[in-house]
Amino acid sequence: MQETPTRVSVGAPEAISEAALAPASPPLAGWSAPAEEVADSPVPLPEDIRPRSRIFAAGAGALSPAELLAVLFCALPDTGEKGALDLATRLLSRRGGFHGLLRSSPHEILGVVVVGEAKASAILAAEIGKRMVSEPGPERPGISSPGDVDRLLRGRMACLDRERFVVVLLDAKNAVIGIHTVSVGTLSSSLGHPREVFKPAIQASAAGLVVAHNHPSGKTEPSREDRDVTERIVEAGKTLGIEVLDHLVIGDAFFSFKEHGLI
């Protein structure tokens, strides 16, 4: 006798719950894709420990590597200082500090959790710091005689129709680190106040300076006023510890206070 096959009804597929799809254990560290941004804390950092505040108050040299990196990150849109500082700390830890970070490739930096392309590019742009250290600075002319000062300034002062008082700032080796106009006077006079002479010198940490002014008449004999101003400037330099090497009057030729024993 032939058996009748049993019919099995096929209904709608059974629904699979979300719980059934949940993994049995959390994913291994490093398997999940990195997020692009760091969720910043809603509570801001206190003012006295904010990296951007500290860099102005104490200078870049006082900041830790993580704080310096956080300042770079904070320049990017939608990046708070708390999240930037946390990210910088983790990033430096994972890449072996500044040296390891600067030796990292773009792909190695992007492989660190929560570092997106914007932050990675900010880190890679730190190449500018390495180039600044390796590139030679501009050659600075040295001053060894009044004639050197005359050659430095004659092109800019000899043909002026007004007296101009300038200060040439020097480092410890008498190399020029700056030239500043202190005052512009009338046809026959230009006052150089010691306060204005030494202001740029102090800002530039100059070791010494030379002052100079022109005589539009071409005559280089110093006036009584020129002598008085020079005496005041020399005395102020002694008080401040910034040596005044000379005062030149530039005209058809030049007059050096130093060569004439007036300094």
C-alpha positions as CSV (number, residue, x, y, z in Angstrom):
1,M,0.0,0.0,0.0
2,Q,1.5,3.4,-1.1
3,E,2.0,5.9,1.7
4,T,0.6,9.3,1.3
5,P,3.4,11.9,1.9
6,T,2.8,14.2,4.8
7,R,2.3,17.8,3.8
8,V,4.0,20.4,5.8
9,S,2.5,23.9,5.7
10,V,5.0,26.7,5.0
11,G,4.0,29.9,6.8
12,A,5.7,33.3,7.1
13,P,9.3,33.2,8.3
14,E,9.7,33.5,12.0
15,A,10.7,36.9,13.1
16,I,14.2,37.1,14.6
17,S,14.5,39.3,17.7
18,E,17.2,41.9,18.1
19,A,18.4,40.1,21.2
20,A,19.1,37.0,19.1
21,L,21.4,39.1,16.8
22,A,23.3,40.6,19.7
23,P,26.9,39.4,19.8
24,A,27.9,37.0,22.6
25,S,30.8,39.2,23.6
26,P,31.9,42.7,22.9
27,P,34.1,43.3,19.8
28,L,37.8,43.1,20.2
29,A,39.7,46.3,20.7
30,G,40.7,47.9,17.5
31,W,38.1,46.0,15.4
32,S,35.5,48.8,15.3
33,A,35.9,51.7,12.9
34,P,37.2,54.9,14.5
35,A,34.8,57.7,15.1
36,E,35.5,61.0,13.4
37,E,35.0,63.3,16.3
38,V,35.3,63.4,20.1
39,A,32.2,64.1,22.1
40,D,33.2,67.0,24.2
41,S,32.2,67.4,27.8
42,P,29.3,69.8,28.5
43,V,31.3,71.1,31.5
44,P,34.0,73.5,30.2
45,L,37.5,73.4,31.6
46,P,38.4,76.0,34.3
47,E,39.9,79.1,32.8
48,D,43.3,78.6,34.5
49,I,43.9,75.1,32.9
50,R,42.5,75.8,29.4
51,P,45.3,75.2,26.9
52,R,44.4,78.3,24.8
53,S,44.4,80.5,27.9
54,R,47.6,79.1,29.3
55,I,49.5,79.6,26.0
56,F,48.9,83.3,26.3
57,A,49.4,83.6,30.0
58,A,52.5,81.4,30.4
59,G,53.8,81.0,26.9
60,A,54.1,77.9,24.6
61,G,57.1,76.7,26.5
62,A,55.1,76.1,29.7
63,L,52.6,73.8,28.0
64,S,52.8,70.0,28.1
65,P,52.9,68.1,24.7
66,A,49.2,67.2,25.2
67,E,48.2,70.8,25.8
68,L,50.1,72.0,22.7
69,L,48.4,69.3,20.6
70,A,45.1,70.3,22.0
71,V,45.6,73.9,21.0
72,L,46.0,72.7,17.4
73,F,42.9,70.6,17.6
74,C,40.9,73.5,19.1
75,A,41.6,75.5,15.9
76,L,39.3,73.1,14.0
77,P,35.5,73.7,13.9
78,D,33.3,72.1,16.6
79,T,36.2,70.9,18.8
80,G,36.0,71.8,22.5
81,E,39.0,72.1,24.7
82,K,38.0,69.2,27.0
83,G,37.6,66.7,24.2
84,A,40.7,68.0,22.4
85,L,42.8,67.6,25.5
86,D,41.5,64.1,26.2
87,L,42.2,63.1,22.5
88,A,45.7,64.6,22.6
89,T,46.6,62.7,25.7
90,R,45.4,59.4,24.3
91,L,47.0,60.0,20.9
92,L,50.4,60.8,22.4
93,S,50.1,57.7,24.6
94,R,49.3,55.4,21.7
95,R,51.9,56.8,19.3
96,G,54.8,57.0,21.7
97,G,54.9,60.7,22.5
98,F,55.8,63.6,20.2
99,H,58.7,61.8,18.6
100,G,56.6,58.8,17.7
101,L,53.8,60.9,16.5
102,L,55.9,63.0,14.2
103,R,57.4,59.8,12.7
104,S,53.9,58.3,12.1
105,S,52.5,58.0,8.6
106,P,49.0,59.5,7.8
107,H,47.5,56.0,7.9
108,E,49.0,55.2,11.3
109,I,47.5,58.5,12.7
110,L,44.1,57.8,11.1
111,G,44.2,54.3,12.7
112,V,44.1,55.8,16.1
113,V,40.6,55.8,17.6
114,V,38.6,59.1,17.0
115,V,41.2,60.8,14.9
116,G,39.7,62.0,11.6
117,E,41.3,63.4,8.6
118,A,41.0,67.0,9.8
119,K,42.9,66.3,13.0
120,A,45.4,64.0,11.3
121,S,46.2,66.8,8.8
122,A,46.8,69.3,11.6
123,I,49.3,66.9,13.2
124,L,51.1,66.3,9.9
125,A,51.4,70.1,9.4
126,A,53.7,70.1,12.4
127,E,56.3,69.4,9.7
128,I,56.6,73.2,9.6
129,G,58.3,73.1,13.0
130,K,60.9,70.7,11.8
131,R,61.7,72.8,8.8
132,M,62.0,76.0,10.9
133,V,64.7,74.3,13.0
134,S,66.6,72.9,10.0
135,E,66.5,75.9,7.7
136,P,69.2,78.5,8.1
137,G,68.0,81.9,9.2
138,P,68.5,85.0,7.1
139,E,72.0,86.4,7.1
140,R,72.4,89.4,9.4
141,P,74.9,92.1,8.6
142,G,77.5,92.7,11.2
143,I,78.6,96.1,12.6
144,S,82.3,96.6,13.3
145,S,82.8,100.3,12.5
146,P,80.9,103.5,11.9
147,G,81.4,103.0,8.2
148,D,79.3,99.8,8.4
149,V,76.4,101.7,9.9
150,D,76.7,104.4,7.3
151,R,76.6,101.9,4.5
152,L,73.6,100.2,6.1
153,L,71.6,103.4,6.5
154,R,72.7,105.8,3.8
155,G,70.4,104.5,1.1
156,R,67.4,105.1,3.2
157,M,68.3,108.3,5.0
158,A,70.8,110.5,3.0
159,C,68.3,112.1,0.6
160,L,65.4,112.7,3.0
161,D,64.0,116.2,3.3
162,R,63.1,115.7,7.0
163,E,65.3,114.6,9.8
164,R,64.7,111.0,10.8
165,F,66.0,109.4,14.0
166,V,66.5,105.6,13.8
167,V,67.9,102.9,16.1
168,V,69.9,99.9,14.8
169,L,69.5,97.0,17.2
170,L,72.4,94.5,17.7
171,D,72.8,91.1,19.3
172,A,75.8,90.1,21.5
173,K,77.9,89.6,18.4
174,N,77.0,93.0,16.9
175,A,74.9,91.5,14.2
176,V,71.9,93.6,13.2
177,I,68.6,92.3,14.5
178,G,66.4,95.2,13.6
179,I,66.2,98.8,12.4
180,H,63.4,101.1,13.8
181,T,62.4,104.7,13.1
182,V,62.1,106.5,16.4
183,S,60.9,109.8,15.2
184,V,60.5,112.0,12.1
185,G,61.2,115.7,12.6
186,T,61.1,119.0,10.8
187,L,63.5,120.3,8.2
188,S,66.1,121.0,10.9
189,S,65.4,118.9,14.0
190,S,64.4,115.4,15.1
191,L,64.0,114.5,18.7
192,G,65.0,111.0,19.8
193,H,63.6,110.4,23.3
194,P,65.3,107.6,25.3
195,R,62.0,106.0,26.0
196,E,61.3,105.5,22.3
197,V,64.8,104.5,21.5
198,F,64.9,101.7,24.1
199,K,61.4,100.4,23.7
200,P,62.1,98.3,20.5
201,A,65.5,97.3,22.0
202,I,63.9,95.8,25.1
203,Q,61.2,94.1,23.0
204,A,63.9,92.5,20.8
205,S,66.2,91.6,23.7
206,A,69.0,93.6,22.0
207,A,72.4,93.6,23.6
208,G,73.5,96.9,22.1
209,L,72.4,99.6,19.7
210,V,73.5,102.4,17.4
211,V,71.4,105.5,16.9
212,A,71.6,107.7,13.8
213,H,69.8,110.6,12.3
214,N,70.2,112.6,9.1
215,H,70.8,116.2,8.3
216,P,68.9,117.2,5.2
217,S,71.4,120.1,4.7
218,G,74.2,117.6,4.1
219,K,76.3,119.1,6.9
220,T,77.2,116.6,9.5
221,E,78.4,118.7,12.4
222,P,76.2,117.8,15.4
223,S,74.1,120.5,17.1
224,R,74.0,121.2,20.8
225,E,70.7,119.4,20.8
226,D,72.3,116.4,19.1
227,R,74.9,116.2,21.9
228,D,72.4,116.5,24.7
229,V,70.1,113.8,23.3
230,T,73.1,111.5,22.9
231,E,74.2,112.0,26.5
232,R,70.7,111.1,27.7
233,I,70.5,108.0,25.6
234,V,73.9,106.8,26.7
235,E,73.0,107.3,30.4
236,A,69.7,105.4,29.9
237,G,71.5,102.6,28.2
238,K,73.8,102.2,31.2
239,T,70.8,102.0,33.5
240,L,69.1,99.4,31.3
241,G,72.3,97.4,30.6
242,I,72.0,98.0,26.8
243,E,75.2,99.5,25.4
244,V,75.0,102.5,23.0
245,L,77.9,101.9,20.7
246,D,77.6,105.1,18.6
247,H,75.5,107.9,17.3
248,L,75.9,108.8,13.6
249,V,74.9,112.0,11.8
250,I,74.4,111.2,8.1
251,G,74.7,113.9,5.5
252,D,77.1,114.3,2.5
253,A,79.4,112.3,4.7
254,F,78.9,111.0,8.2
255,F,79.9,112.1,11.7
256,S,80.6,109.4,14.4
257,F,80.3,110.4,18.0
258,K,82.4,107.4,18.9
259,E,85.3,108.3,16.6
260,H,85.3,111.9,18.0
261,G,85.4,110.7,21.6
262,L,81.9,111.9,22.4
263,I,80.7,108.5,23.6
